[in-house]
Amino acid sequence: MTGEEMSPQLRDQITRLQQLRMQLQTLTQQRQQVEMRLKEVAEATQELEKTDAKTPVYKSVGSLLIKTKGKSEVTKELKENKESLELRKTTLEKQEGRTKEKLNELQSKVQNALNMSNNEDDAD
């Protein structure tokens, strides 16, 4: 079946299918980035737990290292960052799931439409 033989509705569905695939890919990449950042926060928290309260702690701000007020301040920041990242990850996972459902549904519709039109072509 060529593009000229395809109905406008089917062409629209195929375009939407491609858009959903790209959207799913973007969501997956974003989720993976958030997971990497969560891992970094966990590692930083573990290292911070190994230090005592008197150890000077620095944090990276852009290309600078800035001395913080102490371990407790950084621990609090890391905890808040972790909570924010976990919320973002949950949101992305839900969006990813909904997008996969839509993608599978639309893929089935397109496949059925293509099969039906191929059967019609075979009947001719």
Secondary structure, DSSP 8 states (H G I E B T S, - for coil): --TTTS-HHHHHHHHHHHHHHHHHHHHHHHHHHHHHHHHHHHHHHHHHHHS-TTS--EEEETTEEEE-S-HHHHHHHHHHHHHHHHHHHHHHHHHHHHHHHHHHHHHHHHHHHHHHHHHHHHH-
